[in-house]
Amino acid sequence: MIIEIDDLANVKLVDPNEFKGFCVQCSESRSAAEVCEILEQLQEGNKVIDEKHLWLCNELVRELALDVKDDKWETGFAQMLDYATSKGWTENNGTLIRTHIEWTKV
């Protein structure tokens, strides 16, 4: 699952049913603070961890997945969150998930 941010700061969810990987991809070298600011416009509560990682609101992912969200998707997402929790990659009672930022050509 990839949250993709293009040159114009448009945000979309790519591979929403791929629960084995999770990242934010940017089309240009924005700082983590800039990435967080873009995502904050969609859902408040995201936080910068460092220059390569964010705490991302689970509700933002759910909002971006509206077109594909069904019971099967919710089950897969819940399993992904359970796995992330077991690795220490969630915060705030599981409402935030740790994600890394990748800079790539989008």
QUILIN-V349843 format. One record per residue. N is the residue number from 1. D_CENTER is the distance of its C-alpha to the mean C-alpha in Angstrom with 2 decimals. Layout:
n=(N | N)
d_center=(D_CENTER | D_CENTER)
//
This chain:
n=(1 | 2 | 3 | 4 | 5 | 6 | 7 | 8 | 9 | 10 | 11 | 12 | 13 | 14 | 15 | 16 | 17 | 18 | 19 | 20 | 21 | 22 | 23 | 24 | 25 | 26 | 27 | 28 | 29 | 30 | 31 | 32 | 33 | 34 | 35 | 36 | 37 | 38 | 39 | 40 | 41 | 42 | 43 | 44 | 45 | 46 | 47 | 48 | 49 | 50 | 51 | 52 | 53 | 54 | 55 | 56 | 57 | 58 | 59 | 60 | 61 | 62 | 63 | 64 | 65 | 66 | 67 | 68 | 69 | 70 | 71 | 72 | 73 | 74 | 75 | 76 | 77 | 78 | 79 | 80 | 81 | 82 | 83 | 84 | 85 | 86 | 87 | 88 | 89 | 90 | 91 | 92 | 93 | 94 | 95 | 96 | 97 | 98 | 99 | 100 | 101 | 102 | 103 | 104 | 105 | 106)
d_center=(8.06 | 6.90 | 5.42 | 8.87 | 10.71 | 14.43 | 17.53 | 17.99 | 14.57 | 13.92 | 10.38 | 10.09 | 8.50 | 10.53 | 11.97 | 10.64 | 13.30 | 12.52 | 11.56 | 12.99 | 10.39 | 6.71 | 5.90 | 5.74 | 9.33 | 11.80 | 15.28 | 17.06 | 17.18 | 15.66 | 15.60 | 12.70 | 14.35 | 14.44 | 10.78 | 10.23 | 13.18 | 11.97 | 8.89 | 11.54 | 13.68 | 11.66 | 11.00 | 12.77 | 12.17 | 9.40 | 11.37 | 12.22 | 13.36 | 15.10 | 15.23 | 12.83 | 10.30 | 8.36 | 8.26 | 5.43 | 7.37 | 7.52 | 9.58 | 7.29 | 5.92 | 9.68 | 10.81 | 9.36 | 10.93 | 14.23 | 16.24 | 15.72 | 15.21 | 18.35 | 19.67 | 18.89 | 15.20 | 15.13 | 17.05 | 14.83 | 11.68 | 14.06 | 15.32 | 12.04 | 11.64 | 15.35 | 15.12 | 12.49 | 14.88 | 17.81 | 16.58 | 15.96 | 12.19 | 11.90 | 13.65 | 15.43 | 16.67 | 13.46 | 11.79 | 9.33 | 7.51 | 8.00 | 6.11 | 8.52 | 9.20 | 11.56 | 14.18 | 15.77 | 17.89 | 16.00)
//
